[in-house]
Amino acid sequence: MGSSRETVWEFREISFSRETGREETRELLTFKAERGRWELDQTRIFRDGRKKIRLKRKVMRPIRTA
């Protein structure tokens, strides 16, 4: 009997000020992706230059075998 397993996501928001450079932003997001298995979900750039980035990753749950 198979169970229907839906994907559960964990989200994290990171904000950057307008003074944060593109390279610094890229380095941090690359680090998060490589070390924490985060994926880019949404990017918002506001008129005043602030950036808000939402990352997501799958929640890994152990499968009961017995």
Sine and cosine of phi, psi and omega as CSV:
sin_phi,cos_phi,sin_psi,cos_psi,sin_omega,cos_omega
0.00,0.00,0.92,-0.38,-0.03,-1.00
-0.99,0.10,0.58,-0.82,0.05,-1.00
-0.97,-0.23,0.61,-0.79,0.03,-1.00
-0.99,0.11,0.89,-0.45,-0.03,-1.00
-0.96,-0.28,0.87,-0.50,0.06,-1.00
-1.00,-0.09,0.49,-0.87,0.00,-1.00
-0.97,0.26,0.76,-0.65,0.04,-1.00
-0.93,-0.35,0.77,-0.64,-0.05,-1.00
-0.94,-0.35,0.56,-0.83,0.15,-0.99
-0.96,-0.29,0.65,-0.76,-0.04,-1.00
-0.86,-0.51,0.50,-0.86,0.08,-1.00
-0.60,-0.80,0.73,-0.68,0.04,-1.00
-0.96,-0.26,0.68,-0.74,0.05,-1.00
-0.81,-0.59,0.74,-0.68,0.02,-1.00
-0.93,-0.37,0.60,-0.80,0.04,-1.00
-0.81,-0.58,0.64,-0.77,0.06,-1.00
-0.98,0.22,0.18,-0.98,-0.01,-1.00
-0.93,0.38,-0.35,0.94,0.01,-1.00
-0.98,0.22,-0.27,0.96,-0.01,-1.00
-0.95,0.31,0.81,-0.58,-0.04,-1.00
-0.97,0.22,0.29,-0.96,0.00,-1.00
-0.88,0.48,-0.67,0.74,-0.03,-1.00
-0.91,0.42,-0.68,0.73,0.03,-1.00
-0.89,0.46,-0.67,0.75,0.04,-1.00
-0.89,0.46,-0.72,0.69,-0.01,-1.00
-0.87,0.48,-0.68,0.73,0.00,-1.00
-0.88,0.48,-0.70,0.71,0.00,-1.00
-0.91,0.42,-0.70,0.71,-0.02,-1.00
-0.92,0.39,-0.60,0.80,0.06,-1.00
-0.90,0.44,-0.68,0.73,0.02,-1.00
-0.87,0.49,-0.72,0.69,0.01,-1.00
-0.88,0.48,-0.65,0.76,-0.03,-1.00
-0.93,0.38,-0.68,0.73,-0.06,-1.00
-0.97,0.26,-0.65,0.76,-0.09,-1.00
-1.00,0.01,-0.53,0.85,-0.11,-0.99
-0.91,-0.41,0.10,0.99,0.00,-1.00
0.86,0.52,0.56,0.83,0.05,-1.00
-1.00,0.08,0.52,-0.85,0.07,-1.00
-0.86,-0.51,0.49,-0.87,0.06,-1.00
-0.96,0.29,0.79,-0.61,0.01,-1.00
-0.95,-0.31,-0.71,0.71,-0.06,-1.00
-0.44,-0.90,0.62,-0.79,0.08,-1.00
-0.81,-0.58,0.77,-0.64,0.06,-1.00
-0.80,-0.59,0.79,-0.61,0.07,-1.00
-0.90,-0.44,0.86,-0.51,-0.07,-1.00
-1.00,0.02,0.29,-0.96,-0.03,-1.00
-0.86,0.52,-0.53,0.85,-0.02,-1.00
-0.99,0.13,0.05,1.00,0.07,-1.00
0.99,-0.14,-0.17,0.99,0.05,-1.00
-0.91,0.41,0.49,-0.87,0.05,-1.00
-0.83,-0.56,0.69,-0.72,0.08,-1.00
-0.83,-0.56,0.85,-0.53,-0.07,-1.00
-0.90,-0.43,0.74,-0.67,0.10,-1.00
-0.93,-0.37,0.81,-0.59,0.03,-1.00
-0.95,-0.30,0.41,-0.91,0.06,-1.00
-0.65,-0.76,0.42,-0.91,0.14,-0.99
-0.47,-0.88,0.47,-0.88,0.00,-1.00
-0.95,0.32,0.65,-0.76,0.10,-1.00
-1.00,0.08,0.86,-0.50,-0.02,-1.00
-1.00,-0.01,0.87,-0.50,0.03,-1.00
-0.89,-0.45,0.69,-0.72,0.02,-1.00
-0.91,0.41,0.58,-0.82,0.04,-1.00
-0.99,-0.10,0.79,-0.61,0.01,-1.00
-0.97,0.24,0.80,-0.60,-0.06,-1.00
-0.96,-0.26,-0.26,0.97,-0.04,-1.00
-0.95,-0.30,0.00,0.00,0.00,0.00
